[in-house]
Amino acid sequence: MSENDGQPPNTAGAPLPEPRVDKAGRWLPSLVWLVPLIAALIGITLVARSYLDQGPTVVVSFRSGEGLEAGKTKVKYKDVEIGLVRAISLSTDLSKVLVTIDMNKDARRFTAADTRFWVVKPRIGVSGVSGLGTLLSGAYIGVDAGKSQDTSHEFTGLEKVPQVAGDQKGTQYTLHSETLGSIDAGSPIYYRRITVGQVIGYDLENHGQGVAIKVFVNAPYDQYVGKNTRWWHASGVDLRLDSNGFKLNTQSVAALLIGGIAFESLSGRQPDALAQAGSDFPLASDQAKA
């Protein structure tokens, strides 16, 4: 037997072997974590898209909510849907109905401060019957885009359909008369017995001593309104007696029934100096007095 049998080998002075180090592998996420991550990304994308596609929200006050329904009543401009009524509520003093409207993304221009809103439903007026289509589809809210650079999200709705659209070409004038006569909003304006415009509104003035009548003359007929143009009620029958006998003069049968206003220049020809928009004119009771 060797003298070293049963004894550990003598390693004194021998170098130690280098330890083997295993490099850690790259950590890969478990597929289980990918499912909620993908769901979160999809949710964020949907929220962002919904926010980007969302249009402005406006609140319009009306005297009554007749014919309006939340989630059903549409908002239309020239028969094109641009919004939907989201909610209907009462004002704090219970005097008005507040209608909250969600507008489409491309309807931001309808937040101009002078934008007009009104309820479209069947109506009978001097200008005829309107809104018959709502008998089947239900009432909707009409809107007319404003031109103001200022914006607003709160509006007061009109109780009547505006007689003139904001993009309609023409000029507005104010006539002053002692009495309204048979004139009403929508009554026609005549030039040489041709309908060239209409009455768009009226109001008392001078502490009730007169009436201010707003009229609108369509283009290009407004070129015949000059500074010396004379205006008169055309809703009556002008009966005169001269050397040729009796003479009956009236604008039209419609003017006899629903009223009307006529005008002409002092010379009977196209005026040299046109009247500015908003000009004031006296309104005579008949052509002879004009």
Beta strands, then each sheet from edge to edge (+ up, - down):
strand 1: 57-62
strand 2: 74-77
strand 3: 80-90
strand 4: 97-103
strand 5: 116-120
strand 6: 123-125
strand 7: 128-130
strand 8: 140-144
strand 9: 154-156
strand 10: 170-177
strand 11: 188-191
strand 12: 194-205
strand 13: 210-218
strand 14: 230-233
strand 15: 238-242
strand 16: 245-249
strand 17: 261-264
strand 18: 280-284
sheet 1: 5+ 8- 2- 3+ 4- 1+ 9+
sheet 2: 6+ 7-
sheet 3: 10+ 13- 12+ 11- 17- 14+ 18+ 10+
sheet 4: 15+ 16-
end
